[in-house]
Amino acid sequence: PAPAAPLDFFDRATETAQIDLIINTHSRLTVAGPDGVGKSTLLHQAASTDAAQKLPHGVVLVEAVDADGTRLSINDVIQQLFDQLYDSEPYLKVTAATARVHLAQTQPLVLIDNVRFPSSDSLRALIDLFPKAPILLAMPYSPGGNLTRLVDLGPLPRADAVQLFAATLNQPPGQLNRSTLDAICAALNNVPLAITTVADAVRANNLPL
């Protein structure tokens, strides 16, 4: 099953169209940008699209750290991908080579969120696991080379930043002072994570804007 779609998703029409193309053509794309601009949100949104729902083997998602907060190695990532698509009895510990025998037959949407690849070879090894499947990666930087297509993700347009702030406050934008919202979003550089963090604090503490 796909991960839950974000509650509030604004704009990103250009990026969403590119992702739909990548999914429909079973290609590969890296969404690159600094922390907080919404890379993970975009991946979760992609998982809920019509294009993703048409894939025969659902969605697999691997994030950079496990439940205990430990950063995953590439071998850990490969194991998690295998475990999401296959049950084995007794439990099968895989390598890139042994996992590929099985994973190469599948067509899920593969989402890799903020995993660190020590080299282009390690990224290529992961991509080679899924020759028939679309792969979306979220990273703070471009992986370089031509292994994936690239989208540079930046802050939201101001109008969407204002809508996100108001939605996080659970208030219609029309009932709030637009110039005040503009000033707040400008101070936060229209970065989605900054906007939701501040709006949550305003709402939770009942602060006047």
Secondary structure, 3 states (H helix, E strand, C coil): CCCCCCCCCCCCHHHHHHHHHHHHCCCEEEEECCCCCCHHHHHHHHHCCHHHHCCCCCEEEEECECCCCCECCHHHHHHHHHHHHCCCCCCCCCCHHHHHHHHCCCCCEEEEECCCCCCHHHHHHHHHCCCCCCEEEEECCCCCCCCCEEEECCCCCHHHHHHHHHHHHCCCHHHCCHHHHHHHHHHCCCCHHHHHHHHHHHHHCCCCC
